[in-house]
Amino acid sequence: MLAALRTAVLLLLAVALSALAAPALAQSKAAAETAFRDWLQTTVWPLAQKKGVSQATFQAAFAGVTLDWTLPDLVPPGTTPKPPQVQWQAEFQSPGRYLSEDKIAPLVKGGRALVREWGKTLAAIEARYGVPKEIVVAIWGRESAYGRAAIPKNAIQTLATKGFMATRRDMFLPELVAALEILEGDHIPLSEMKSSVAGALGQPQFLPSKYLAYAVDFDGDGRRDIWRSVPDTLASIANYLKAHGWKAGDAWGVEAVVPAAVTCALEGPEQGHPLADWTKAGVTRIDGAAPPGKAGDTRFLMMPAGRLGPAFLVSQNFYVLKTYNESDLYALFVGHLADRLAADGRIRGAWGTKAGFSRGDVRAMQQRLEKLGYDVGGADGLVGFKTRTAIGAWQAKNGLPATCFPDAGLIKTIR
């Protein structure tokens, strides 16, 4: 009886507090909306005007636009930014989950059909930009599921909200101005300019500044339409990669066998060596054949799970893929998917299961390594290549076999 009474009292108190808080919340949002309209006129309009945006385009873009309070990472005026919402205690997951067959297989099936359907267009794109059709289609698939993924947001509203009150608003303000330039110069209807919650546009998921720099009109209709035009989408991806250094005729990389005598601490973009040196050290393709390329070509070791997973020997083109998304696993996903679009062949190396520790444990280990003088690339709980090589170097210094990847026991040992 007492418990039931206590519950009833608590419920009534919660309702009362909610009723008191609602008007205050409404007032703070109303004040933010007023400040937002002032910011558009005093900050955004002068910047847009300098870029050649007309008053008519500016007014049409913001007609009826209000703040989108559903977006993540917002810091309303008068509030203190919250610490990054990273779940440091989340259980660590094997890198292999990112490349699991249930994620790859549907994109392989759909992508092969699209390679055939758009064969002539892709051949023309490859001839112009030097980027293989499979790489272009793989990025298309990874970014927007070949244009099928929902891109639900009004790009102007999204970018304006983030430019006004996001944690990284300094990044989003120039992107908002770039979006206005798109409306002014490319005549993309405002109703068609859709983005992700991060303000990335269309099927290739370009930020507006990337659109201005790299989007192309490949279908010849006078518009660079990465929302509805497949030729424009595919050519824009290829143009981006070419502009960032894609070397025509060079494979992104291959799965490799790396002898135990070759330390995993040699991984990373700062430790490239001629292909001849790798082959002399006994590194081969996974099938035992020689890796592709000329003896003097620079190649890099890439081991996303250290000795606890598959190894790859990659070219500079792998790091060009990383300019699209700064993640080893993203670039590996795209490269592997491209290979699968051309021919059957799964990654053969096994991904070891990682358990018994969390991202928080990894972060604490990274902080200890930093105090010991190792460069881990930032203590963020993620096992990037700098953390992997730091672990390998620490293991070698302490007389342990280098695995270049943490496990529960090693995390406790590194101090």
RATA-V834957 format. One record per pair of residues at least 4 apart in sequence whose ideal C-beta (glycine too) atoms are under 7 Angstrom apart, sorted by the first residue. I is the first residue (numbers start at 1). J is the second residue. Records with the same first field share a line. If there is no record, write none. Layout:
BEGIN
I->J ; J
END
This chain:
BEGIN
1->5
2->6
3->7
4->8
5->9
6->10
7->11
8->12
9->13
10->14
11->15
12->16
13->17
14->18
15->19
16->20
17->21
18->22
21->25
22->26
23->27
24->28
25->29
26->30
27->31
28->32 ; 76
29->33
30->34
31->35
32->36 ; 67 ; 76 ; 77
33->37 ; 66 ; 67
34->38
35->39 ; 77
36->40 ; 67 ; 164
37->41
38->42
39->43 ; 44 ; 164
40->44 ; 45 ; 62
41->45
43->47
44->48 ; 176 ; 177
45->49 ; 58
46->50
47->51 ; 177
48->53 ; 58 ; 177 ; 180
49->53
51->177 ; 181
52->184
53->57 ; 58 ; 180 ; 181 ; 184
54->58 ; 184
55->59
56->60
57->61 ; 180 ; 183 ; 184
58->62 ; 180
59->63
60->190
61->156 ; 180 ; 183 ; 190
62->156
65->156 ; 157 ; 160
67->161 ; 164
68->157 ; 158 ; 161
71->158 ; 161 ; 162 ; 197
72->197
73->166 ; 167
74->165 ; 166
75->79 ; 81 ; 165 ; 166 ; 167
76->165
77->165
81->167
86->381
88->358 ; 359 ; 360 ; 363 ; 381
89->358 ; 360
90->358 ; 359
91->358
92->354 ; 357 ; 358 ; 359 ; 362
93->97
94->305 ; 351 ; 352 ; 353 ; 354
95->304 ; 305 ; 309 ; 329 ; 351
96->100 ; 309 ; 351
98->329 ; 333
99->103 ; 104 ; 329 ; 332 ; 333 ; 336 ; 347
101->105 ; 346
104->108 ; 337 ; 340
105->109
106->110
107->111 ; 141 ; 337
108->112 ; 337 ; 340 ; 341
110->114 ; 146
111->115 ; 137 ; 138 ; 141 ; 146 ; 341
112->116 ; 341
113->117
114->118 ; 137 ; 146
115->119 ; 122 ; 133 ; 134 ; 137 ; 341
118->122 ; 230 ; 234
119->123
120->124
121->125 ; 231 ; 234
122->126 ; 133 ; 136 ; 234
123->127
124->128
125->129 ; 136 ; 218 ; 234 ; 235 ; 238
126->130 ; 131 ; 132 ; 133
129->238 ; 239 ; 242
130->242 ; 246 ; 248
131->135 ; 136 ; 238 ; 241 ; 242 ; 246
132->338
133->137
134->138 ; 338 ; 341 ; 342
135->139 ; 334 ; 338
136->140 ; 234 ; 237 ; 238
137->141 ; 341
138->142 ; 334 ; 337 ; 338 ; 341
139->143 ; 237 ; 324 ; 334
140->144 ; 146 ; 203 ; 233 ; 234 ; 237
141->145 ; 146 ; 337
142->333 ; 334 ; 337
143->203 ; 204 ; 205
144->149 ; 151 ; 203 ; 205
145->149
147->203 ; 233
151->194 ; 195 ; 196 ; 202
152->194
153->158 ; 194 ; 195 ; 196 ; 197
154->158
155->159 ; 179 ; 193 ; 194 ; 195 ; 199 ; 201
156->160 ; 179 ; 190 ; 193
157->161
158->162 ; 195 ; 197 ; 199
159->163 ; 172 ; 175 ; 176 ; 179 ; 199
160->164 ; 176
161->165
162->166 ; 169 ; 172 ; 199
163->169 ; 172 ; 173 ; 176
164->169
165->169
166->172
168->172
169->173
171->175
172->176 ; 199
173->177
174->178 ; 209
175->179 ; 199 ; 207 ; 208 ; 209
176->180
177->181
178->182 ; 208 ; 209 ; 212
179->183 ; 193 ; 208
180->184
181->185 ; 212
182->186 ; 188 ; 208 ; 211 ; 212
183->188 ; 190 ; 193
186->223 ; 224
187->223
188->192 ; 193 ; 223 ; 225
192->227
194->227
195->199 ; 200 ; 201
196->200 ; 205
199->207
200->205 ; 206 ; 207
201->205 ; 206 ; 208 ; 211 ; 226
202->206 ; 226 ; 227 ; 233
203->226 ; 227 ; 233
204->226 ; 233 ; 236 ; 237
206->210 ; 211 ; 214 ; 215 ; 226
208->212
209->213
210->214 ; 240
211->215 ; 226
214->236 ; 239 ; 240 ; 243
215->224 ; 226 ; 232 ; 236
216->224 ; 232 ; 235 ; 236 ; 239
217->221 ; 222 ; 223 ; 224 ; 232
218->231 ; 232 ; 235
219->229 ; 231 ; 232
224->232
225->229 ; 232
226->232 ; 233 ; 236
229->233
230->234
231->235
232->236
233->237
234->238
235->239
236->240
237->241
238->242
239->243
240->244 ; 324
241->246 ; 320
242->246
244->320 ; 323
245->316 ; 320
246->317 ; 320
247->316 ; 317
250->293 ; 315 ; 317
251->292 ; 315
252->314 ; 315 ; 317 ; 318 ; 321 ; 335
253->302 ; 312 ; 313 ; 314 ; 315 ; 318 ; 335
254->285 ; 291 ; 292 ; 312 ; 313
255->285 ; 286 ; 310 ; 312 ; 347 ; 348 ; 349
256->283 ; 284 ; 285 ; 286 ; 291 ; 311 ; 312 ; 313
257->283 ; 284 ; 286
258->262 ; 283 ; 301 ; 311
259->281 ; 282
262->266 ; 281 ; 282 ; 283
263->392 ; 396 ; 402
264->303 ; 306 ; 307 ; 392 ; 402 ; 404
265->389 ; 392 ; 393 ; 396 ; 402 ; 404
266->271 ; 301
267->271 ; 301 ; 302 ; 303 ; 385 ; 388 ; 389 ; 404
268->300 ; 385 ; 389
269->300 ; 319
271->300
272->298 ; 299 ; 300
273->277 ; 278 ; 298 ; 299
274->295 ; 296 ; 297 ; 298
275->279 ; 291 ; 293 ; 294 ; 295 ; 297 ; 299
276->280 ; 295 ; 296
277->281
278->283 ; 291 ; 299 ; 313
279->283 ; 290 ; 291
283->291 ; 313
284->288 ; 289 ; 290 ; 291
285->289 ; 290 ; 291
286->348
291->299 ; 313
293->297 ; 299
297->315
298->316
299->313 ; 314 ; 315
300->314
301->311 ; 313
302->312 ; 314 ; 318 ; 328
303->309 ; 311 ; 388 ; 404
304->309 ; 328 ; 329 ; 332
305->309 ; 351 ; 352 ; 405
306->388 ; 403 ; 404 ; 405
307->403 ; 404 ; 405
308->352 ; 403 ; 405
309->349 ; 351 ; 352
310->347 ; 349
311->349
312->332
314->318
316->320
317->321
318->322 ; 331 ; 335
321->331 ; 334 ; 335
322->326 ; 327 ; 331
325->330
327->331
328->332 ; 385
329->333
330->334
331->335
332->336
333->337
334->338
335->339
336->340 ; 347
337->341
338->342
339->343 ; 345
340->345
354->407
356->408
357->361 ; 362 ; 406 ; 408 ; 411
359->363 ; 381
360->364 ; 381
361->365 ; 411
362->366 ; 381 ; 383 ; 406
363->367 ; 379 ; 380 ; 381
364->368
365->369 ; 406 ; 411 ; 414
366->370 ; 376 ; 379 ; 387
367->371 ; 379
368->372 ; 414 ; 415
369->374 ; 376 ; 390 ; 394 ; 414
370->374 ; 376 ; 379
374->390 ; 393 ; 394
375->386 ; 390
376->386 ; 387 ; 390
377->384 ; 386 ; 387
383->387 ; 388 ; 405 ; 406
385->389
386->390
387->391
388->392 ; 404 ; 405
389->393 ; 404
390->394
391->395 ; 404 ; 405 ; 406
392->396 ; 402 ; 404
393->397
394->398 ; 414
395->400 ; 401 ; 402 ; 403
396->402
406->410 ; 411
409->413
410->414
END
